[in-house]
């Protein structure tokens, strides 16, 4: 009988990787210290050495997602030749979006944390650097960051986000309510009927489709080009 392989030691990175896998599969509501510990084959108290409680775990998840975005953005940036600021930012934001689509719980999590993950500052510093290299002043770069909003992190911040407050959006119920108000809201109803997303359209929210995301990016980039002039 062969020797038993030693168990992989518990680390913060290993715990966060397991937490991300769990949340990807079952959602944030399924994540508890006890559930995570069981999946890792350790006692729940062992996790507290690496992640100080549920809030520390959620902060760790937010930091891990930002780190994944940074890595994806840097990889995308390396594929762009020259100093084309528009292509660099477009590729960076689309890389961030790919991360968000892999982790659809991430936008709600990032919006709920009381502190900003440290990696966010480095990420935005690179955006400003790209704009500066593209000939923009710091004043326009500052305004661009406000205009980009959460698009820079790969998702569009919706006006009403029940999921961020622990609720859910039942699309069927919402559509039924809208249909009931069709006479009073003719234009909104007609637009919703015309713009209903295809099942294959990647989305992070009711209206955050890939086409809309890229349309908004291009609209902002066109405006920035004019502002630079």
C-alpha positions as a printed NumPy array, in Angstrom:
array([[  0.   ,   0.   ,   0.   ],
       [  1.499,   3.33 ,  -1.05 ],
       [  2.334,   6.075,   1.388],
       [ -0.464,   8.578,   1.985],
       [  0.152,  11.921,   0.312],
       [  0.556,  14.771,   2.826],
       [ -2.404,  17.129,   2.991],
       [ -1.833,  20.486,   1.311],
       [ -1.328,  23.057,   4.069],
       [ -4.056,  25.637,   4.559],
       [ -3.222,  29.11 ,   3.3  ],
       [ -5.116,  32.292,   2.614],
       [ -4.756,  31.745,  -1.129],
       [ -6.054,  28.172,  -0.922],
       [ -9.002,  29.229,   1.246],
       [ -9.954,  32.06 ,  -1.122],
       [ -9.678,  29.81 ,  -4.186],
       [-12.053,  27.341,  -2.531],
       [-14.415,  30.161,  -1.536],
       [-14.531,  31.479,  -5.105],
       [-15.263,  28.   ,  -6.462],
       [-18.075,  27.581,  -3.935],
       [-19.63 ,  30.967,  -4.662],
       [-19.318,  30.472,  -8.432],
       [-21.263,  27.223,  -8.082],
       [-23.863,  28.167,  -5.468],
       [-23.849,  31.929,  -4.912],
       [-22.798,  34.142,  -2.022],
       [-25.646,  32.969,   0.192],
       [-24.04 ,  29.504,   0.347],
       [-20.752,  30.83 ,   1.716],
       [-20.17 ,  30.359,   5.436],
       [-16.998,  29.786,   7.403],
       [-18.24 ,  26.343,   8.426],
       [-19.166,  25.344,   4.856],
       [-15.845,  26.563,   3.511],
       [-13.903,  24.764,   6.231],
       [-15.731,  21.52 ,   5.498],
       [-14.859,  21.764,   1.815],
       [-11.213,  22.32 ,   2.69 ],
       [-11.185,  19.451,   5.184],
       [-10.219,  21.647,   8.141],
       [-11.825,  22.926,  11.316],
       [-13.701,  26.22 ,  10.973],
       [-11.46 ,  27.841,  13.591],
       [ -8.429,  27.128,  11.382],
       [ -9.784,  29.586,   8.81 ],
       [ -9.756,  32.474,  11.274],
       [ -5.956,  32.489,  11.273],
       [ -6.003,  33.392,   7.568],
       [ -9.38 ,  35.143,   7.224],
       [-10.76 ,  36.942,  10.309],
       [-14.411,  35.942,  10.185],
       [-17.084,  36.28 ,   7.512],
       [-16.357,  39.949,   6.816],
       [-12.66 ,  39.2  ,   6.428],
       [-13.569,  36.387,   4.062],
       [-15.734,  38.705,   1.941],
       [-12.985,  41.331,   1.87 ],
       [-10.607,  38.602,   0.739],
       [-12.98 ,  37.601,  -2.057],
       [-13.198,  41.214,  -3.239],
       [ -9.397,  41.503,  -3.219],
       [ -9.06 ,  38.219,  -5.125],
       [-11.472,  39.376,  -7.832],
       [ -9.609,  42.665,  -8.25 ],
       [ -6.315,  40.773,  -8.49 ],
       [ -7.851,  38.578, -11.205],
       [ -9.009,  41.685, -13.069],
       [ -5.549,  43.251, -12.805],
       [ -3.894,  40.123, -14.214],
       [ -6.415,  39.854, -17.062],
       [ -6.08 ,  43.555, -17.897],
       [ -2.282,  43.382, -17.962],
       [ -2.419,  40.349, -20.246],
       [ -4.844,  42.14 , -22.569],
       [ -2.706,  45.283, -22.55 ],
       [  0.337,  43.27 , -23.629],
       [ -1.452,  42.326, -26.855],
       [ -1.883,  45.955, -27.974],
       [  0.935,  47.406, -30.05 ],
       [  1.871,  51.078, -29.862],
       [  0.259,  53.777, -27.741],
       [ -3.35 ,  53.543, -28.946],
       [ -5.063,  54.676, -25.717],
       [ -8.541,  53.779, -26.955],
       [ -7.694,  50.184, -27.872],
       [ -5.733,  49.738, -24.636],
       [ -8.614,  50.88 , -22.457],
       [-11.183,  48.964, -24.476],
       [ -9.199,  45.738, -24.15 ],
       [ -8.606,  46.399, -20.445],
       [-12.295,  46.965, -19.702],
       [-13.396,  43.962, -21.77 ],
       [-10.85 ,  41.805, -19.917],
       [-12.352,  43.004, -16.643],
       [-15.791,  42.162, -17.956],
       [-14.71 ,  38.608, -18.794],
       [-13.707,  38.205, -15.142],
       [-17.06 ,  39.55 , -13.97 ],
       [-18.934,  37.183, -16.268],
       [-17.033,  34.287, -14.676],
       [-18.034,  35.595, -11.249],
       [-21.512,  37.17 , -11.619],
       [-21.736,  37.655,  -7.841],
       [-18.723,  39.982,  -7.861],
       [-20.425,  43.309,  -8.778],
       [-22.816,  43.012,  -5.855],
       [-19.974,  42.046,  -3.514],
       [-17.744,  44.95 ,  -4.557],
       [-20.616,  47.375,  -4.078],
       [-21.27 ,  46.106,  -0.563],
       [-17.772,  46.32 ,   0.952],
       [-17.137,  49.167,   3.417],
       [-13.56 ,  49.658,   2.184],
       [-12.004,  49.767,  -1.278],
       [ -9.757,  46.774,  -2.083],
       [ -6.167,  48.028,  -2.286],
       [ -5.702,  46.637,  -5.802],
       [ -8.349,  48.999,  -7.151],
       [ -6.02 ,  51.981,  -6.752],
       [ -3.238,  50.354,  -8.776],
       [ -5.754,  49.332, -11.43 ],
       [ -7.082,  52.876, -11.826],
       [ -3.56 ,  54.279, -11.761],
       [ -2.878,  52.302, -14.947],
       [ -6.036,  53.709, -16.545],
       [ -4.861,  57.245, -15.779],
       [ -1.386,  56.405, -17.097],
       [ -2.924,  55.19 , -20.351],
       [ -4.929,  58.393, -20.708],
       [ -1.885,  60.546, -19.965],
       [  0.168,  58.645, -22.547],
       [ -2.702,  59.263, -24.963],
       [ -2.351,  63.03 , -24.562],
       [ -5.047,  63.741, -21.965],
       [ -4.618,  66.216, -19.126],
       [ -5.134,  65.119, -15.539],
       [ -8.332,  67.167, -15.501],
       [ -9.847,  65.235, -18.415],
       [ -8.492,  61.946, -17.021],
       [-10.273,  62.696, -13.74 ],
       [-13.519,  63.381, -15.559],
       [-13.048,  60.233, -17.619],
       [-12.863,  58.103, -14.455],
       [-16.174,  59.54 , -13.305],
       [-17.686,  58.865, -16.734],
       [-16.381,  55.284, -16.837],
       [-17.736,  54.447, -13.398],
       [-18.02 ,  50.694, -12.892],
       [-17.527,  50.042, -16.631],
       [-13.784,  50.114, -15.94 ],
       [-14.284,  47.092, -13.696],
       [-16.33 ,  45.244, -16.294],
       [-19.943,  45.876, -15.36 ],
       [-22.578,  48.602, -15.507],
       [-23.926,  49.814, -12.181],
       [-27.708,  49.58 , -12.451],
       [-29.996,  52.143, -10.821],
       [-31.888,  49.49 ,  -8.855],
       [-29.901,  46.445,  -7.744],
       [-31.931,  44.301,  -5.308],
       [-29.197,  41.662,  -5.313],
       [-26.732,  44.112,  -3.775],
       [-29.078,  44.44 ,  -0.791],
       [-29.577,  40.71 ,  -0.455],
       [-32.704,  40.54 ,  -2.61 ],
       [-33.336,  39.188,  -6.083],
       [-34.756,  40.364,  -9.376],
       [-37.448,  38.05 , -10.749],
       [-37.422,  38.903, -14.438],
       [-40.732,  37.128, -15.132],
       [-42.484,  39.062, -12.361],
       [-40.932,  42.348, -13.491],
       [-42.051,  41.757, -17.074],
       [-45.57 ,  40.861, -15.921],
       [-45.766,  44.069, -13.887],
       [-44.543,  46.077, -16.863],
       [-47.105,  44.445, -19.145],
       [-49.857,  45.355, -16.68 ],
       [-48.793,  49.005, -16.939],
       [-48.423,  48.978, -20.722],
       [-51.107,  51.594, -21.321],
       [-49.527,  54.046, -18.887],
       [-45.954,  53.289, -20.007],
       [-46.203,  52.78 , -23.79 ],
       [-42.659,  53.814, -24.687],
       [-40.958,  51.887, -21.887],
       [-43.026,  48.799, -22.704],
       [-42.254,  49.043, -26.425],
       [-38.547,  49.485, -25.752],
       [-38.44 ,  46.478, -23.416],
       [-40.231,  44.35 , -26.005],
       [-37.777,  45.42 , -28.717],
       [-34.657,  45.1  , -26.6  ],
       [-35.261,  41.797, -24.789],
       [-31.91 ,  40.018, -24.582],
       [-31.166,  36.782, -26.351],
       [-30.436,  33.832, -24.079],
       [-26.857,  33.716, -25.399],
       [-26.197,  37.398, -24.658],
       [-23.731,  37.538, -21.717],
       [-25.091,  39.754, -18.976],
       [-24.442,  40.786, -15.387],
       [-27.811,  42.407, -14.841],
       [-31.169,  42.95 , -16.44 ],
       [-29.824,  45.549, -18.883],
       [-26.066,  44.982, -18.702],
       [-25.616,  43.094, -21.977],
       [-22.387,  42.806, -23.952],
       [-23.744,  44.929, -26.801],
       [-24.851,  47.683, -24.41 ],
       [-21.568,  47.52 , -22.523],
       [-19.464,  47.958, -25.654],
       [-21.812,  50.627, -27.049],
       [-21.382,  52.688, -23.883],
       [-17.603,  52.288, -23.978],
       [-17.41 ,  53.478, -27.575],
       [-19.707,  56.412, -26.811],
       [-17.458,  57.492, -23.945],
       [-14.283,  57.031, -25.979],
       [-15.715,  59.163, -28.796],
       [-16.526,  61.9  , -26.283],
       [-13.046,  61.731, -24.767],
       [-11.448,  62.043, -28.189],
       [-13.41 ,  65.262, -28.723],
       [-12.511,  66.529, -25.227],
       [ -8.801,  65.909, -25.877],
       [ -8.977,  68.107, -28.946]])
